[in-house]
Amino acid sequence: MTLVVNRTTGVLLMPGVRLTKFEIQIMDTVWTRGEASIREMQEAFPVKKRPGYTTIQKMVYRMEEKKILRRVRKVGNFHVFAATVTRESVERTLIGDLLSIFGGQSRPVIAHLIGARKLTLEDVEFAEKTLRQIKEGDEGR
């Protein structure tokens, strides 16, 4: 397996990174802050549903073994971690997996989003603008 790493950020460009919901919740803190300690990751969870420190610690160490997180420095007696994968690459994989469930068709997903009132007019306008830009880019080739 070949790994491509951005030298500036240290982020791996790995296709197909799949994370669990719990891993994504942990990564959200790291992606938002750029770097985070285990305590910061734990405290980002809502108080009522906050996992214990050792639960987060165990998951962070597993994610480090999977090369999703890396230690960037040690401060006192704790480590600070940074992401080695981007939010966008994880989202792309999740969306690709979702679409594959529907045979690659986006219409059932869009219909559900509309029915659940999760798709706004602003979302549709953004999609139209993006599709126009893609079409214009394809015509310029």
MDAnalysis code that builds the backbone (N, CA, C; Angstrom):
import MDAnalysis as mda
import numpy as np

u = mda.Universe.empty(423, n_residues=141, atom_resindex=np.repeat(np.arange(141), 3), trajectory=True)
u.add_TopologyAttr("name", ["N", "CA", "C"] * 141)
u.add_TopologyAttr("resid", np.arange(1, 142))
u.add_TopologyAttr("resname", ["MET", "THR", "LEU", "VAL", "VAL", "ASN", "ARG", "THR", "THR", "GLY", "VAL", "LEU", "LEU", "MET", "PRO", "GLY", "VAL", "ARG", "LEU", "THR", "LYS", "PHE", "GLU", "ILE", "GLN", "ILE", "MET", "ASP", "THR", "VAL", "TRP", "THR", "ARG", "GLY", "GLU", "ALA", "SER", "ILE", "ARG", "GLU", "MET", "GLN", "GLU", "ALA", "PHE", "PRO", "VAL", "LYS", "LYS", "ARG", "PRO", "GLY", "TYR", "THR", "THR", "ILE", "GLN", "LYS", "MET", "VAL", "TYR", "ARG", "MET", "GLU", "GLU", "LYS", "LYS", "ILE", "LEU", "ARG", "ARG", "VAL", "ARG", "LYS", "VAL", "GLY", "ASN", "PHE", "HIS", "VAL", "PHE", "ALA", "ALA", "THR", "VAL", "THR", "ARG", "GLU", "SER", "VAL", "GLU", "ARG", "THR", "LEU", "ILE", "GLY", "ASP", "LEU", "LEU", "SER", "ILE", "PHE", "GLY", "GLY", "GLN", "SER", "ARG", "PRO", "VAL", "ILE", "ALA", "HIS", "LEU", "ILE", "GLY", "ALA", "ARG", "LYS", "LEU", "THR", "LEU", "GLU", "ASP", "VAL", "GLU", "PHE", "ALA", "GLU", "LYS", "THR", "LEU", "ARG", "GLN", "ILE", "LYS", "GLU", "GLY", "ASP", "GLU", "GLY", "ARG"])
u.atoms.positions = np.array([
    [0.840, -1.176, 0.000],
    [0.000, 0.000, 0.000],
    [0.887, 1.241, 0.000],
    [0.561, 2.193, -0.856],
    [1.305, 3.442, -0.943],
    [0.557, 4.522, -0.179],
    [1.264, 5.239, 0.684],
    [0.670, 6.338, 1.423],
    [1.218, 7.648, 0.886],
    [0.324, 8.592, 0.642],
    [0.726, 9.916, 0.199],
    [0.456, 10.864, 1.362],
    [1.492, 11.619, 1.775],
    [1.368, 12.502, 2.920],
    [1.676, 13.933, 2.502],
    [0.807, 14.849, 2.892],
    [1.056, 16.279, 2.690],
    [2.118, 16.674, 3.704],
    [3.281, 17.091, 3.249],
    [4.392, 17.399, 4.157],
    [4.098, 18.555, 5.101],
    [3.312, 19.516, 4.652],
    [2.999, 20.681, 5.482],
    [2.087, 20.319, 6.645],
    [1.012, 19.578, 6.354],
    [0.008, 19.279, 7.379],
    [0.213, 17.920, 8.036],
    [0.933, 17.024, 7.371],
    [1.087, 15.667, 7.899],
    [-0.153, 14.824, 7.693],
    [-1.092, 15.293, 6.874],
    [-2.342, 14.578, 6.650],
    [-2.149, 13.561, 5.533],
    [-2.588, 12.340, 5.813],
    [-2.516, 11.274, 4.829],
    [-3.618, 11.450, 3.799],
    [-3.303, 11.192, 2.573],
    [-4.302, 11.202, 1.523],
    [-4.652, 9.747, 1.232],
    [-5.502, 9.188, 2.094],
    [-5.862, 7.776, 2.000],
    [-7.296, 7.661, 1.503],
    [-7.500, 6.969, 0.408],
    [-8.866, 6.775, -0.056],
    [-9.581, 5.749, 0.815],
    [-10.877, 5.925, 0.963],
    [-11.684, 4.903, 1.614],
    [-11.539, 4.770, 3.109],
    [-11.221, 5.831, 3.827],
    [-11.113, 5.754, 5.281],
    [-12.520, 5.688, 5.851],
    [-12.806, 4.623, 6.600],
    [-14.120, 4.447, 7.194],
    [-14.006, 4.560, 8.708],
    [-14.814, 5.444, 9.274],
    [-14.811, 5.652, 10.714],
    [-16.183, 5.337, 11.278],
    [-16.200, 4.884, 12.522],
    [-17.459, 4.667, 13.216],
    [-18.027, 6.014, 13.654],
    [-19.283, 6.013, 14.082],
    [-19.897, 7.251, 14.564],
    [-19.101, 7.802, 15.754],
    [-18.677, 6.933, 16.653],
    [-17.907, 7.343, 17.825],
    [-16.565, 7.949, 17.408],
    [-15.893, 7.316, 16.441],
    [-14.620, 7.848, 15.945],
    [-14.819, 9.219, 15.298],
    [-15.913, 9.384, 14.565],
    [-16.190, 10.676, 13.933],
    [-16.433, 11.742, 14.985],
    [-17.124, 11.383, 16.064],
    [-17.352, 12.351, 17.143],
    [-16.029, 12.798, 17.761],
    [-15.120, 11.861, 17.936],
    [-13.796, 12.202, 18.472],
    [-13.039, 13.065, 17.464],
    [-13.060, 12.648, 16.206],
    [-12.331, 13.372, 15.167],
    [-12.871, 14.776, 14.962],
    [-14.158, 14.981, 15.189],
    [-14.744, 16.305, 15.009],
    [-14.012, 17.344, 15.856],
    [-13.662, 16.971, 17.077],
    [-12.918, 17.882, 17.951],
    [-11.544, 18.185, 17.359],
    [-10.872, 17.155, 16.872],
    [-9.530, 17.341, 16.313],
    [-9.606, 18.173, 15.035],
    [-10.565, 17.872, 14.169],
    [-10.712, 18.631, 12.929],
    [-11.038, 20.097, 13.222],
    [-11.882, 20.337, 14.206],
    [-12.281, 21.701, 14.539],
    [-11.127, 22.490, 15.138],
    [-10.385, 21.874, 16.046],
    [-9.314, 22.576, 16.765],
    [-7.957, 22.497, 16.066],
    [-7.795, 21.511, 15.198],
    [-6.486, 21.298, 14.572],
    [-5.661, 20.294, 15.342],
    [-5.692, 20.393, 16.655],
    [-5.008, 19.459, 17.557],
    [-5.838, 19.392, 18.838],
    [-5.755, 18.260, 19.528],
    [-6.499, 18.142, 20.782],
    [-5.904, 17.051, 21.657],
    [-6.037, 17.250, 22.960],
    [-5.643, 16.230, 23.925],
    [-6.837, 15.296, 24.148],
    [-6.593, 14.188, 24.784],
    [-7.677, 13.253, 25.095],
    [-8.729, 13.942, 25.962],
    [-8.301, 14.721, 26.931],
    [-9.243, 15.441, 27.805],
    [-10.112, 16.406, 26.988],
    [-9.516, 17.127, 26.037],
    [-10.289, 18.045, 25.202],
    [-11.298, 17.283, 24.344],
    [-10.892, 16.117, 23.840],
    [-11.806, 15.298, 23.046],
    [-12.980, 14.843, 23.912],
    [-12.689, 14.423, 25.130],
    [-13.731, 13.958, 26.044],
    [-14.688, 15.094, 26.394],
    [-14.154, 16.255, 26.702],
    [-14.982, 17.381, 27.120],
    [-15.830, 17.960, 25.995],
    [-15.548, 17.595, 24.760],
    [-16.351, 18.060, 23.630],
    [-17.689, 17.328, 23.543],
    [-17.806, 16.186, 24.210],
    [-19.059, 15.441, 24.224],
    [-20.058, 16.138, 25.149],
    [-21.360, 16.034, 24.846],
    [-22.357, 16.598, 25.758],
    [-22.240, 15.948, 27.138],
    [-22.440, 16.724, 28.180],
    [-22.244, 16.248, 29.558],
    [-23.053, 14.981, 29.838],
    [-24.303, 14.949, 29.388],
    [-25.173, 13.799, 29.687],
    [-24.729, 12.518, 29.000],
    [-24.036, 12.638, 27.877],
    [-23.607, 11.451, 27.120],
    [-22.092, 11.341, 27.039],
    [-21.395, 11.980, 27.950],
    [-19.937, 12.026, 27.900],
    [-19.337, 10.685, 28.331],
    [-18.542, 10.071, 27.446],
    [-17.852, 8.835, 27.818],
    [-16.758, 9.138, 28.837],
    [-16.321, 8.113, 29.542],
    [-15.239, 8.273, 30.496],
    [-13.918, 8.554, 29.795],
    [-12.999, 9.119, 30.537],
    [-11.680, 9.468, 30.002],
    [-10.998, 8.242, 29.417],
    [-11.024, 7.122, 30.155],
    [-10.306, 5.929, 29.681],
    [-10.956, 5.339, 28.431],
    [-12.258, 5.538, 28.268],
    [-12.933, 5.077, 27.046],
    [-12.410, 5.848, 25.844],
    [-12.332, 7.171, 25.994],
    [-11.799, 8.014, 24.908],
    [-10.331, 7.670, 24.664],
    [-9.578, 7.515, 25.743],
    [-8.154, 7.202, 25.631],
    [-7.934, 5.909, 24.856],
    [-8.697, 4.885, 25.192],
    [-8.557, 3.594, 24.508],
    [-8.872, 3.737, 23.014],
    [-9.945, 4.485, 22.699],
    [-10.315, 4.674, 21.299],
    [-9.256, 5.497, 20.557],
    [-8.726, 6.525, 21.200],
    [-7.692, 7.360, 20.571],
    [-6.458, 6.512, 20.256],
    [-6.060, 5.651, 21.183],
    [-4.900, 4.795, 20.931],
    [-5.174, 3.824, 19.790],
    [-6.400, 3.317, 19.681],
    [-6.757, 2.444, 18.552],
    [-6.704, 3.232, 17.240],
    [-7.213, 4.470, 17.296],
    [-7.200, 5.308, 16.101],
    [-5.769, 5.670, 15.701],
    [-4.909, 5.782, 16.675],
    [-3.492, 6.039, 16.396],
    [-2.871, 4.815, 15.712],
    [-3.224, 3.619, 16.169],
    [-2.730, 2.391, 15.536],
    [-3.230, 2.277, 14.098],
    [-4.459, 2.740, 13.850],
    [-5.044, 2.708, 12.504],
    [-4.549, 3.864, 11.642],
    [-3.682, 4.699, 12.219],
    [-3.081, 5.843, 11.516],
    [-4.116, 6.904, 11.136],
    [-5.128, 7.055, 11.979],
    [-6.136, 8.092, 11.799],
    [-5.729, 9.336, 12.588],
    [-5.067, 9.110, 13.711],
    [-4.535, 10.180, 14.556],
    [-3.037, 9.967, 14.725],
    [-2.328, 11.057, 15.025],
    [-0.908, 10.940, 15.341],
    [-0.587, 11.887, 16.492],
    [0.380, 11.495, 17.292],
    [0.830, 12.350, 18.390],
    [1.717, 13.437, 17.809],
    [1.442, 14.683, 18.192],
    [2.254, 15.774, 17.666],
    [3.205, 16.335, 18.712],
    [2.828, 16.212, 19.982],
    [3.731, 16.657, 21.038],
    [3.219, 16.191, 22.392],
    [4.099, 16.295, 23.368],
    [3.736, 15.957, 24.740],
    [3.816, 17.230, 25.574],
    [2.749, 17.486, 26.333],
    [2.697, 18.649, 27.207],
    [2.486, 18.122, 28.626],
    [3.491, 18.289, 29.464],
    [3.387, 17.728, 30.820],
    [3.289, 16.214, 30.748],
    [2.192, 15.690, 31.276],
    [2.041, 14.226, 31.259],
    [0.958, 13.766, 30.268],
    [0.586, 14.603, 29.297],
    [-0.398, 14.176, 28.303],
    [0.081, 14.511, 26.896],
    [-0.491, 13.802, 25.934],
    [-0.141, 13.987, 24.531],
    [-1.204, 14.804, 23.812],
    [-0.768, 15.493, 22.776],
    [-1.666, 16.237, 21.898],
    [-1.660, 15.507, 20.560],
    [-2.859, 15.319, 19.996],
    [-3.017, 14.549, 18.764],
    [-3.511, 15.440, 17.630],
    [-3.164, 15.047, 16.402],
    [-3.635, 15.719, 15.190],
    [-4.185, 14.658, 14.242],
    [-5.055, 15.083, 13.361],
    [-5.651, 14.178, 12.384],
    [-4.651, 13.840, 11.289],
    [-4.721, 12.620, 10.814],
    [-3.924, 12.222, 9.658],
    [-4.808, 11.998, 8.437],
    [-6.117, 12.179, 8.623],
    [-7.078, 12.090, 7.517],
    [-7.950, 13.339, 7.566],
    [-8.436, 13.758, 6.430],
    [-9.269, 14.947, 6.381],
    [-10.741, 14.599, 6.584],
    [-11.472, 15.575, 7.072],
    [-12.926, 15.422, 7.221],
    [-13.534, 15.107, 5.850],
    [-13.055, 15.796, 4.817],
    [-13.602, 15.628, 3.472],
    [-13.428, 14.196, 2.966],
    [-12.277, 13.582, 3.223],
    [-12.064, 12.210, 2.740],
    [-12.985, 11.230, 3.463],
    [-13.213, 11.464, 4.745],
    [-14.118, 10.596, 5.509],
    [-15.554, 10.793, 5.017],
    [-15.958, 12.045, 4.817],
    [-17.303, 12.321, 4.322],
    [-17.513, 11.709, 2.940],
    [-16.521, 11.848, 2.073],
    [-16.622, 11.298, 0.712],
    [-16.854, 9.788, 0.762],
    [-16.143, 9.103, 1.645],
    [-16.309, 7.656, 1.773],
    [-17.696, 7.303, 2.294],
    [-18.151, 8.022, 3.320],
    [-19.484, 7.755, 3.879],
    [-20.582, 7.971, 2.843],
    [-20.476, 9.056, 2.104],
    [-21.486, 9.353, 1.093],
    [-21.435, 8.321, -0.032],
    [-20.238, 7.932, -0.421],
    [-20.097, 6.880, -1.434],
    [-20.715, 5.573, -0.970],
    [-20.501, 5.215, 0.297],
    [-21.102, 3.994, 0.857],
    [-22.623, 4.094, 0.857],
    [-23.152, 5.265, 1.244],
    [-24.596, 5.471, 1.274],
    [-25.186, 5.325, -0.130],
    [-24.563, 5.971, -1.095],
    [-25.072, 5.886, -2.463],
    [-24.994, 4.458, -3.013],
    [-23.968, 3.716, -2.617],
    [-23.853, 2.335, -3.109],
    [-25.004, 1.470, -2.606],
    [-25.532, 1.798, -1.435],
    [-26.696, 1.069, -0.911],
    [-27.895, 1.254, -1.835],
    [-27.982, 2.423, -2.464],
    [-29.084, 2.736, -3.370],
    [-28.688, 2.530, -4.826],
    [-27.721, 1.660, -5.063],
    [-27.308, 1.349, -6.421],
    [-26.696, 2.527, -7.150],
    [-26.098, 3.444, -6.401],
    [-25.459, 4.605, -6.997],
    [-26.436, 5.720, -7.336],
    [-27.708, 5.529, -7.050],
    [-28.736, 6.526, -7.359],
    [-28.881, 7.530, -6.222],
    [-28.847, 8.805, -6.564],
    [-28.969, 9.846, -5.544],
    [-30.419, 10.258, -5.281],
    [-31.327, 9.971, -6.219],
    [-32.714, 10.412, -6.056],
    [-33.395, 9.888, -4.789],
    [-33.230, 8.622, -4.420],
    [-33.867, 8.167, -3.179],
    [-33.334, 8.916, -1.947],
    [-32.053, 9.253, -1.970],
    [-31.455, 9.999, -0.861],
    [-32.028, 11.412, -0.819],
    [-32.102, 12.059, -1.981],
    [-32.653, 13.415, -2.063],
    [-34.121, 13.412, -1.632],
    [-34.894, 12.411, -2.094],
    [-36.311, 12.328, -1.716],
    [-36.463, 12.199, -0.208],
    [-35.597, 11.408, 0.410],
    [-35.655, 11.272, 1.866],
    [-35.312, 12.594, 2.554],
    [-34.285, 13.259, 2.079],
    [-33.895, 14.543, 2.671],
    [-35.024, 15.573, 2.569],
    [-35.706, 15.581, 1.431],
    [-36.833, 16.502, 1.261],
    [-37.962, 16.123, 2.214],
    [-38.291, 14.842, 2.259],
    [-39.370, 14.371, 3.126],
    [-39.095, 14.607, 4.602],
    [-37.845, 14.517, 4.986],
    [-37.459, 14.726, 6.388],
    [-37.222, 16.209, 6.685],
    [-37.457, 17.051, 5.679],
    [-37.262, 18.502, 5.807],
    [-35.814, 18.851, 6.186],
    [-34.877, 18.096, 5.614],
    [-33.448, 18.340, 5.845],
    [-32.785, 19.041, 4.670],
    [-33.529, 19.207, 3.577],
    [-32.993, 19.858, 2.382],
    [-33.669, 21.219, 2.251],
    [-32.871, 22.282, 2.303],
    [-33.407, 23.639, 2.245],
    [-33.267, 24.208, 0.840],
    [-33.935, 25.307, 0.609],
    [-33.782, 25.985, -0.677],
    [-32.345, 26.434, -0.890],
    [-31.676, 26.831, 0.196],
    [-30.267, 27.217, 0.096],
    [-29.414, 26.030, -0.358],
    [-29.754, 24.827, 0.134],
    [-29.028, 23.627, -0.286],
    [-29.216, 23.381, -1.781],
    [-30.450, 23.559, -2.250],
    [-30.748, 23.350, -3.672],
    [-30.011, 24.389, -4.515],
    [-30.017, 25.641, -4.075],
    [-29.297, 26.693, -4.803],
    [-27.800, 26.393, -4.853],
    [-27.238, 25.921, -3.749],
    [-25.823, 25.545, -3.714],
    [-25.558, 24.411, -4.708],
    [-26.444, 23.406, -4.727],
    [-26.277, 22.273, -5.642],
    [-26.344, 22.737, -7.094],
    [-27.306, 23.617, -7.387],
    [-27.424, 24.135, -8.756],
    [-26.167, 24.888, -9.171],
    [-25.666, 25.726, -8.290],
    [-24.460, 26.504, -8.582],
    [-23.267, 25.572, -8.821],
    [-23.123, 24.577, -7.969],
    [-22.015, 23.624, -8.095],
    [-22.128, 22.839, -9.392],
    [-23.343, 22.386, -9.733],
    [-23.543, 21.637, -10.975],
    [-23.230, 22.495, -12.200],
    [-23.625, 23.783, -12.152],
    [-23.298, 24.689, -13.260],
    [-21.787, 24.834, -13.432],
    [-21.074, 24.990, -12.302],
    [-19.618, 25.132, -12.353],
    [-18.977, 23.877, -12.937],
    [-19.466, 22.717, -12.549],
    [-18.939, 21.456, -13.076],
    [-19.187, 21.368, -14.579],
    [-20.409, 21.720, -14.988],
    [-20.764, 21.669, -16.407],
    [-19.896, 22.619, -17.227],
    [-19.704, 23.836, -16.714],
    [-18.854, 24.820, -17.399],
    [-17.412, 24.328, -17.480],
    [-16.937, 23.690, -16.440],
    [-15.578, 23.134, -16.442],
    [-15.438, 22.018, -17.444],
    [-16.461, 21.174, -17.574],
    [-16.431, 20.067, -18.539],
    [-16.492, 20.585, -19.977],
    [-17.243, 21.674, -20.184],
    [-17.338, 22.235, -21.536],
    [-16.051, 22.899, -21.966],
    [-15.247, 23.348, -21.019],
    [-13.988, 24.019, -21.319],
    [-12.875, 23.057, -21.692],
    [-13.132, 21.778, -21.577],
    [-12.083, 20.782, -21.882],
    [-12.001, 20.482, -23.335],
])
